[in-house]
Amino acid sequence: MVAFGKKLKERQIQEWQGYYINYKVMKKKVKEYADQIQAGSLNQRYVLKDFSMMLDKEIEKVVLFLLEQQGVFARRISELNEQQNSLQEQPDISKVTELREAYRCVGRDLLKLLLFVEINAIGLRKILKKFDKRFGYKFTDYYVKTRANHPYSQLQQVFNNVGLGAVVGAISRNLADLQDREGSYLSIYDQPSLPLQEPVVDSMEAAIDRLSYSTNFLNFSVQRSLIMLEELPTPVEEQVDDQRYHFMSLLLNLANTFLYMINTYIVVPTADDYSMSLGAAATVCGIVIGAMAVAQVFSSVYFSAWSNRSYFRPLVFSSIVLFVGNVMYALAYDLNSIPVLLIGRIFCGLGSARAVNRRYISDCVPLRIRMQASAGFVSASALGMACGPALAGLLQTNFKIYKLTFNQDTLPGWVMAFAWLFYLIWLWIFFREPAQETDEVNNVTRKSNAVENDALEKGVVQPLLVKPEGDEQDNEADQECDGSEEAPKESRRPANSIVEAYRLLTPSVKVQLLIYFMLKYAMEVLLSESSVVTAYYFSWSTSTVAIFLACLGLTVLPVNIAVGSYISNIFEDRQILLASEIMVCLGILLSFQVIIPYSVPQYVCSGLLMFVSAEVLEGVNLSLLSRVMSSRLSRGTYNGGLLSTEAGTIARVIADINITLAGYLGQSRLLNVTLLPSLLICIGSIVATCRTYNSLY
């Protein structure tokens, strides 16, 4: 792992060296505080006050220099604007070329200032995290809350890019005005479709995007996808990313995600009817649906390992296995065989390539568009979840071709088999395997990707000066940062097994994985037994169940937008986390059948409350999880994304088994028997959350 102090030293602009946040001094100061508190010569209140004053002075130094440089850029642009105005009266193509180059020069200098702000913003986040981790005190929360909106605080200036954005806009507009006009000086607003071919503008806009660290829908979606975004990429890394990136290959990965989610949920409305048509009980639908999740527990591991060497071959294998699985699922009706039906669903689970899709975005998509690609991954999953049941509702027909039956039970299999066959052809023609990295680039990339993933809200819950898990690794990184010795390779390498990955989890991460398990369990119970419950209580048809499930799926994107763009800006993530858990618990309680007759409004409202609350909880939980996960779990086979996927998949498997077992007690007891474990797990997760984050309140 390349420690931040060393990277800061390498990326500093020498003439501005005195204006950077003095990260090394502040880090040593934190260590001195710890030693003095241990010795009893300092108290906690003095430490908080003294360190706050130190941070205030460092931030003020950065902000004053930033304002000074903005004034310099404003004067330079103003002088160039005067030259441009004189050229409008007497056009001179040679002078236009010189003027354009002068604007580009300003842009290149501005890139240095943007990098200066970015390094200082990251340094501030890292030193706040280091203080929290060393003392087990929520100093970050205190410092941000007291400085964020205070009229005399300059904290927000470090993260506020409005002034710099205005300079970028001025340079971009003037370069566009001067772009190959050959003496014609029409405004860019008169020709908005004319593209601006300026690499320096693209670089400035990418730098501005990296500076936009405030929570928004896009960033929220990225964190939910558990695809880590690196900070401060080196020019070598950016060049390698550009060489490995291929738009059509990215599109094929997103299409794979979309189709797989459709494949998962397209059978939900008809699984009970299919089971009964083969002579089994309706509640066997739990096993039919869950068989795919059982196989995914294993497929996630080998696909994650396979993606270390190739992306094309595992995607081809996935498509073939899914094609075979769906054909078997469809043929089970004419063969009158439950085993064939289950084997078909197991094959579908063995073709789950979500680990490859996530890994491709993380490894091969350039940083400047990785955020958009990650948001696309989440959106493709959400749309697939909504389209699956909706598509099942449209497949209401019954006919035969030779000896093959095509009806509402078999058509989901035939349709998805055709879809995967088409996808396989598309993949074979257009996918481009990324170039393999050289050993040197691999070393650079591994170091960059091992940079710790920070956030202002991150904190730990250990008592004051109790050494938290992973602190030994931090000390090794500190040694490297000070230049005393190179950090051991053990602190940089990814986990080599599930057991090793589990040992890297802090108590707070374990609680968040428990929350993820709980919400996936509750959602699976709601979705998988929906066809059985609604048929028993309300006599709903397959089309009605499909519409209900599709409407639930369509809430995913609006909920993400609402939470990412608005709610997260008003409340702290952990407040939303606890509130969402309570709302899920309330939704489960309202779903119990305690009043006879069980009404449609009760079922729909409680189900909607449970599902929407679970979606909010999932987004916030994964957002927090992506920040506090160990840096060693950002890459490799056993990464954070794999751990969360396994936790959710195991929850779905247990939920589907519970549905099938509860069916032996009769359909009249199915609802309450399956909801009871959901309620107990939810209460347990709420208690664990309150205990873990008790120091926040």
WOSUL-V361232 format. One record per residue. RES is the residue in one letter. PSI is psi in radians with two decimals (none if undefined). OMEGA is omega as a letter, one per 40 degrees, with the letter a starting at -180 (NA if undefined). NEAR is the number of other ideal C-beta (glycine too) atoms within 8 Angstrom. Layout:
BEGIN
RES;PSI;OMEGA;NEAR
RES;PSI;OMEGA;NEAR
END
This chain:
BEGIN
M;2.21;i;12
V;1.92;a;10
A;2.69;a;11
F;-0.66;a;13
G;-0.70;i;11
K;-0.72;i;11
K;-0.66;i;11
L;-0.76;a;12
K;-0.68;a;7
E;-0.60;a;6
R;-0.03;a;8
Q;2.51;i;10
I;2.12;a;8
Q;-0.74;a;5
E;-0.25;i;4
W;0.25;a;10
Q;-0.61;a;8
G;-0.08;a;4
Y;-0.03;i;8
Y;2.72;i;14
I;2.28;a;12
N;1.37;a;7
Y;-0.72;a;13
K;-0.76;a;9
V;-0.75;a;7
M;-0.63;i;14
K;-0.72;i;13
K;-0.60;i;8
K;-0.69;i;10
V;-0.72;i;13
K;-0.69;i;9
E;-0.73;i;8
Y;-0.80;a;14
A;-0.77;a;11
D;-0.71;a;8
Q;-0.61;i;9
I;-0.69;i;14
Q;-0.67;a;7
A;-0.20;i;6
G;0.16;a;5
S;-0.15;i;5
L;2.65;i;9
N;2.88;a;6
Q;-0.69;a;10
R;-0.72;i;6
Y;-0.72;a;8
V;-0.79;a;12
L;-0.76;a;11
K;-0.81;a;8
D;-0.75;a;9
F;-0.59;i;14
S;-0.76;i;9
M;-0.68;i;8
M;-0.78;i;10
L;-0.74;i;12
D;-0.75;a;11
K;-0.71;i;8
E;-0.73;i;12
I;-0.71;i;14
E;-0.69;i;9
K;-0.79;a;10
V;-0.79;a;14
V;-0.75;i;11
L;-0.71;i;8
F;-0.68;i;10
L;-0.79;i;12
L;-0.67;i;9
E;-0.77;a;8
Q;-0.61;i;9
Q;-0.66;i;11
G;-0.68;i;8
V;-0.78;i;8
F;-0.67;i;13
A;-0.72;i;9
R;-0.75;a;8
R;-0.76;i;9
I;-0.65;i;14
S;-0.72;i;8
E;-0.71;i;8
L;-0.60;i;13
N;-0.66;i;9
E;-0.71;i;8
Q;-0.67;i;11
Q;-0.66;i;12
N;-0.66;i;8
S;-0.54;i;8
L;-0.45;i;12
Q;-0.52;i;7
E;-0.68;i;5
Q;1.47;a;5
P;2.36;i;8
D;1.93;a;7
I;-0.67;a;8
S;-0.69;i;6
K;-0.54;i;9
V;-0.75;i;12
T;-0.75;i;8
E;-0.69;a;8
L;-0.71;i;13
R;-0.71;i;11
E;-0.61;i;8
A;-0.72;i;10
Y;-0.71;i;14
R;-0.67;i;11
C;-0.74;i;8
V;-0.72;i;13
G;-0.74;i;16
R;-0.66;i;9
D;-0.63;i;9
L;-0.59;i;14
L;-0.64;i;12
K;-0.70;i;9
L;-0.67;i;12
L;-0.71;i;13
L;-0.66;i;11
F;-0.81;a;13
V;-0.72;a;14
E;-0.78;a;13
I;-0.73;a;13
N;-0.65;i;12
A;-0.76;i;12
I;-0.71;i;12
G;-0.70;i;13
L;-0.78;i;13
R;-0.70;a;11
K;-0.68;a;12
I;-0.56;i;14
L;-0.74;i;12
K;-0.74;a;12
K;-0.68;i;11
F;-0.82;i;13
D;-0.75;a;15
K;-0.60;a;11
R;-0.69;a;11
F;-0.21;a;13
G;0.46;a;14
Y;2.50;a;10
K;1.03;i;9
F;-0.62;i;12
T;-0.84;i;14
D;-0.77;i;11
Y;-0.84;a;9
Y;-0.78;a;12
V;-0.74;a;10
K;-0.72;a;7
T;-0.38;a;8
R;-0.34;a;10
A;-0.81;a;9
N;0.17;i;3
H;2.39;a;7
P;-0.43;a;3
Y;-0.05;a;4
S;2.50;i;11
Q;0.25;a;10
L;-0.82;a;11
Q;-0.39;i;9
Q;-0.51;a;9
V;-0.59;a;13
F;-0.04;a;10
N;2.06;a;7
N;0.37;a;10
V;-0.84;a;6
G;-0.76;i;9
L;-0.63;i;14
G;-0.62;i;9
A;-0.68;i;8
V;-0.76;i;13
V;-0.75;i;14
G;-0.69;i;8
A;-0.76;i;9
I;-0.79;a;16
S;-0.77;a;13
R;-0.77;a;9
N;-0.65;i;13
L;-0.65;i;15
A;-0.67;i;10
D;-0.55;a;11
L;0.05;a;11
Q;1.83;i;11
D;0.77;a;3
R;-0.32;a;10
E;0.86;i;5
G;-0.23;i;6
S;2.14;a;5
Y;0.88;i;8
L;2.57;i;7
S;2.61;i;7
I;-0.39;i;10
Y;-0.33;i;5
D;-0.35;i;6
Q;1.17;a;8
P;-0.35;a;6
S;-0.18;a;4
L;2.09;a;8
P;2.64;i;4
L;1.94;a;9
Q;1.38;a;4
E;1.82;i;11
P;-0.61;a;5
V;-0.59;i;11
V;-0.72;i;13
D;-0.72;a;9
S;-0.70;i;10
M;-0.74;a;15
E;-0.65;i;10
A;-0.68;i;10
A;-0.68;i;12
I;-0.70;i;13
D;-0.72;a;9
R;-0.50;i;9
L;-0.35;a;13
S;1.49;a;9
Y;-0.15;a;6
S;2.64;a;7
T;2.22;i;7
N;3.12;a;9
F;-0.75;a;10
L;-0.85;i;10
N;-0.65;i;13
F;-0.75;i;16
S;-0.67;i;14
V;-0.84;a;14
Q;-0.61;i;11
R;-0.53;a;13
S;-0.20;a;13
L;0.59;i;13
I;1.96;a;13
M;2.42;i;10
L;2.19;a;10
E;2.75;i;10
E;2.54;i;8
L;1.09;i;11
P;2.55;i;10
T;2.77;i;8
P;-0.61;i;6
V;-0.77;a;8
E;-0.74;a;14
E;-0.68;i;11
Q;-0.72;i;8
V;-0.72;i;11
D;-0.77;a;13
D;-0.64;a;8
Q;-0.59;a;7
R;-0.31;a;11
Y;2.42;i;11
H;2.08;a;10
F;-0.79;a;6
M;-0.61;i;9
S;-0.70;i;14
L;-0.77;i;14
L;-0.68;i;8
L;-0.62;i;14
N;-0.74;i;14
L;-0.65;i;13
A;-0.64;i;11
N;-0.75;i;15
T;-0.80;a;14
F;-0.86;a;13
L;-0.65;a;14
Y;-0.68;i;14
M;-0.64;i;16
I;-0.80;a;14
N;-0.61;a;13
T;-0.75;a;11
Y;-0.09;a;14
I;-0.40;a;13
V;-0.20;a;13
V;-0.81;a;16
P;-0.42;a;13
T;0.01;a;13
A;-0.66;a;13
D;-0.73;i;12
D;-0.69;i;12
Y;-0.76;a;15
S;-0.78;a;16
M;-0.59;i;10
S;-0.34;i;8
L;0.18;i;12
G;0.17;i;6
A;2.97;i;7
A;2.74;a;7
A;-0.58;a;13
T;-0.14;i;16
V;-0.20;i;12
C;-0.50;i;16
G;-0.74;i;16
I;-0.69;a;11
V;-0.81;i;14
I;-0.72;a;14
G;-0.33;a;17
A;-0.62;i;12
M;-0.70;i;13
A;-0.64;i;14
V;-0.82;a;10
A;-0.57;a;15
Q;-0.47;i;13
V;-0.68;a;12
F;-0.68;a;8
S;-0.55;a;13
S;-0.63;a;15
V;-0.89;a;12
Y;-0.50;i;8
F;-0.67;i;15
S;-0.72;i;15
A;-0.70;a;8
W;-0.61;a;11
S;-0.15;i;13
N;-0.45;a;7
R;-0.50;a;4
S;2.72;i;8
Y;-0.59;a;15
F;-0.85;a;9
R;-0.78;i;8
P;-0.56;i;13
L;-0.66;i;15
V;-0.82;i;11
F;-0.76;i;9
S;-0.81;a;14
S;-0.73;a;15
I;-0.80;a;10
V;-0.71;i;12
L;-0.66;i;16
F;-0.84;i;12
V;-0.77;a;9
G;-0.72;a;17
N;-0.62;i;17
V;-0.75;i;12
M;-0.70;i;14
Y;-0.73;a;15
A;-0.65;a;14
L;-0.32;a;13
A;-0.50;a;15
Y;-0.87;a;13
D;-0.46;i;9
L;-0.17;a;7
N;0.89;a;7
S;2.00;i;8
I;-0.72;i;11
P;-0.72;i;6
V;-0.69;i;11
L;-0.82;a;15
L;-0.70;i;11
I;-0.67;i;10
G;-0.75;i;17
R;-0.61;i;16
I;-0.72;i;13
F;-0.70;i;14
C;-0.71;i;17
G;-0.61;i;15
L;-0.26;i;12
G;0.20;a;15
S;1.91;a;15
A;0.46;a;13
R;-0.56;i;11
A;-0.66;i;14
V;-0.73;i;17
N;-0.80;i;13
R;-0.71;a;13
R;-0.64;i;11
Y;-0.77;i;15
I;-0.74;a;16
S;-0.63;a;11
D;-0.55;a;8
C;-0.18;a;13
V;2.25;a;13
P;2.60;a;9
L;-0.57;a;13
R;-0.39;i;7
I;0.15;a;8
R;-0.58;i;14
M;-0.79;i;11
Q;-0.69;i;8
A;-0.68;i;13
S;-0.72;i;14
A;-0.61;i;13
G;-0.61;i;9
F;-0.80;i;15
V;-0.74;a;12
S;-0.71;i;10
A;-0.68;i;13
S;-0.77;a;11
A;-0.75;i;13
L;-0.67;i;11
G;-0.66;i;16
M;-0.64;i;12
A;-0.65;a;13
C;-0.50;a;13
G;-1.06;i;17
P;-0.64;i;18
A;-0.73;i;12
L;-0.67;i;12
A;-0.63;i;16
G;-0.42;a;14
L;-0.31;a;7
L;0.91;a;10
Q;1.46;i;7
T;2.99;a;8
N;1.96;i;6
F;2.96;a;6
K;2.51;i;7
I;1.95;a;5
Y;-2.05;a;4
K;0.15;a;4
L;2.28;a;9
T;2.34;i;8
F;1.84;i;11
N;-2.98;a;10
Q;-0.39;i;12
D;-0.71;a;10
T;-0.47;a;15
L;-0.65;i;12
P;-0.69;i;16
G;-0.80;a;14
W;-0.75;a;12
V;-0.79;a;11
M;-0.58;i;14
A;-0.77;i;12
F;-0.71;a;8
A;-0.74;a;10
W;-0.53;i;14
L;-0.76;i;10
F;-0.74;i;8
Y;-0.70;i;13
L;-0.74;i;12
I;-0.78;i;8
W;-0.77;a;10
L;-0.80;a;13
W;-0.60;a;8
I;-0.72;a;6
F;-0.31;a;9
F;2.42;i;13
R;2.09;i;7
E;2.22;i;7
P;2.57;i;12
A;2.48;i;6
Q;2.46;i;4
E;2.58;i;9
T;2.89;a;6
D;-0.69;a;6
E;-0.80;i;6
V;-0.63;i;11
N;-0.74;i;9
N;-0.79;a;8
V;-0.78;a;11
T;-0.74;i;11
R;-0.69;i;10
K;-0.78;a;11
S;-0.74;a;13
N;-0.21;i;10
A;-0.02;i;13
V;2.34;a;14
E;2.51;a;9
N;1.90;a;11
D;2.91;i;10
A;2.60;a;8
L;-0.45;a;8
E;-0.05;a;11
K;2.39;i;10
G;2.95;i;10
V;2.92;a;9
V;0.12;a;10
Q;2.70;i;7
P;2.95;a;5
L;2.18;i;8
L;0.20;i;10
V;2.25;a;7
K;1.99;a;5
P;2.92;i;10
E;2.44;i;6
G;-0.03;a;9
D;-0.53;i;9
E;-0.68;i;6
Q;-0.68;i;10
D;-0.69;i;10
N;-0.64;i;8
E;-0.71;i;11
A;-0.62;i;12
D;-0.67;i;10
Q;-0.72;i;10
E;-0.69;a;15
C;-0.67;a;12
D;-0.20;a;8
G;0.17;a;5
S;-0.71;i;5
E;2.80;a;5
E;2.37;a;4
A;2.48;i;12
P;2.62;i;7
K;-0.47;a;6
E;-0.55;a;5
S;-0.14;a;11
R;-0.47;a;11
R;2.67;i;8
P;2.90;i;11
A;2.51;a;11
N;-0.09;a;7
S;2.89;i;7
I;-0.69;a;9
V;-0.79;i;6
E;-0.68;i;10
A;-0.70;i;14
Y;-0.64;i;8
R;-0.39;i;6
L;-0.13;a;11
L;2.27;i;10
T;2.89;i;11
P;-0.68;a;8
S;-0.64;i;11
V;-0.67;i;12
K;-0.68;i;9
V;-0.71;a;12
Q;-0.58;i;12
L;-0.61;i;13
L;-0.73;i;11
I;-0.73;i;15
Y;-0.71;i;16
F;-0.81;a;13
M;-0.84;a;16
L;-0.60;i;13
K;-0.63;i;14
Y;-0.84;a;15
A;-0.74;a;15
M;-0.65;a;11
E;-0.69;i;14
V;-0.78;a;14
L;-0.82;a;12
L;-0.80;a;11
S;-0.62;a;15
E;0.10;a;15
S;-0.74;a;14
S;-0.68;a;17
V;-0.82;a;15
V;-0.81;a;11
T;-0.55;i;13
A;-0.64;a;12
Y;-0.80;a;9
Y;-0.62;a;10
F;-0.10;a;8
S;0.70;i;5
W;2.52;i;9
S;2.97;i;6
T;-0.69;a;13
S;-0.70;i;8
T;-0.75;i;9
V;-0.73;a;17
A;-0.73;i;14
I;-0.75;i;11
F;-0.83;a;14
L;-0.66;i;15
A;-0.70;i;13
C;-0.68;i;8
L;-0.80;a;12
G;-0.59;a;15
L;-0.24;i;9
T;-0.22;a;12
V;-0.94;a;11
L;-0.82;i;10
P;-0.67;i;8
V;-0.76;i;12
N;-0.74;i;16
I;-0.78;a;9
A;-0.78;a;9
V;-0.81;a;14
G;-0.60;a;15
S;-0.47;a;10
Y;-1.06;a;8
I;-0.72;a;9
S;-0.36;i;14
N;-0.21;a;7
I;-0.73;a;5
F;2.74;i;8
E;2.65;a;8
D;-0.68;a;11
R;-0.47;i;11
Q;-0.76;i;8
I;-0.68;a;14
L;-0.91;a;14
L;-0.73;i;12
A;-0.68;i;9
S;-0.70;i;13
E;-0.73;i;15
I;-0.69;i;9
M;-0.65;i;11
V;-0.77;i;16
C;-0.73;i;12
L;-0.72;i;10
G;-0.68;i;15
I;-0.76;i;15
L;-0.73;a;8
L;-0.32;a;10
S;-0.30;a;13
F;2.53;i;9
Q;1.61;i;8
V;-0.23;i;3
I;2.30;i;7
I;2.28;e;4
P;2.71;i;5
Y;2.13;a;9
S;2.72;i;7
V;-0.81;i;6
P;-0.70;i;6
Q;-0.80;a;11
Y;-0.81;a;14
V;-0.82;a;9
C;-0.76;i;9
S;-0.69;i;12
G;-0.72;i;14
L;-0.75;i;10
L;-0.80;a;12
M;-0.80;a;15
F;-0.83;a;13
V;-0.75;i;10
S;-0.68;i;13
A;-0.64;i;14
E;-0.75;i;12
V;-0.79;a;14
L;-0.74;a;14
E;-0.78;a;11
G;-0.85;a;14
V;-0.70;a;14
N;-0.80;i;13
L;-0.54;i;14
S;-0.82;i;13
L;-0.71;a;13
L;-0.67;a;15
S;-0.40;a;14
R;-0.62;a;12
V;-0.06;i;11
M;2.46;i;12
S;2.50;a;12
S;-0.44;i;10
R;-0.25;i;13
L;0.20;i;14
S;-0.33;a;13
R;3.08;i;8
G;3.07;a;11
T;-0.81;a;9
Y;1.27;a;14
N;3.08;a;14
G;-0.65;i;13
G;-0.69;i;10
L;-0.74;a;14
L;-0.78;a;15
S;-0.68;i;13
T;-0.75;i;12
E;-0.71;i;12
A;-0.79;i;12
G;-0.67;a;11
T;-0.75;i;13
I;-0.66;i;10
A;-0.73;i;14
R;-0.69;i;13
V;-0.85;a;12
I;-0.69;i;9
A;-0.76;a;17
D;-0.64;i;15
I;-0.70;i;11
N;-0.69;i;13
I;-0.78;a;18
T;-0.77;i;12
L;-0.68;i;7
A;-0.42;a;12
G;-0.44;i;15
Y;-0.31;i;6
L;-0.10;a;7
G;2.59;a;7
Q;-0.41;i;9
S;-0.44;a;5
R;-0.09;a;9
L;-0.85;a;17
L;-0.93;a;12
N;-0.67;a;9
V;-0.67;a;10
T;-0.48;i;14
L;-0.46;a;12
L;-0.85;i;8
P;-0.63;i;9
S;-0.75;a;14
L;-0.78;a;11
L;-0.76;i;8
I;-0.68;i;12
C;-0.78;i;14
I;-0.72;i;9
G;-0.71;i;10
S;-0.61;i;13
I;-0.78;i;12
V;-0.78;i;8
A;-0.69;i;11
T;-0.80;a;14
C;-0.69;i;9
R;-0.73;a;7
T;-0.73;a;10
Y;0.43;a;12
N;-0.58;a;8
S;-0.18;i;9
L;-0.42;a;9
Y;none;NA;4
END
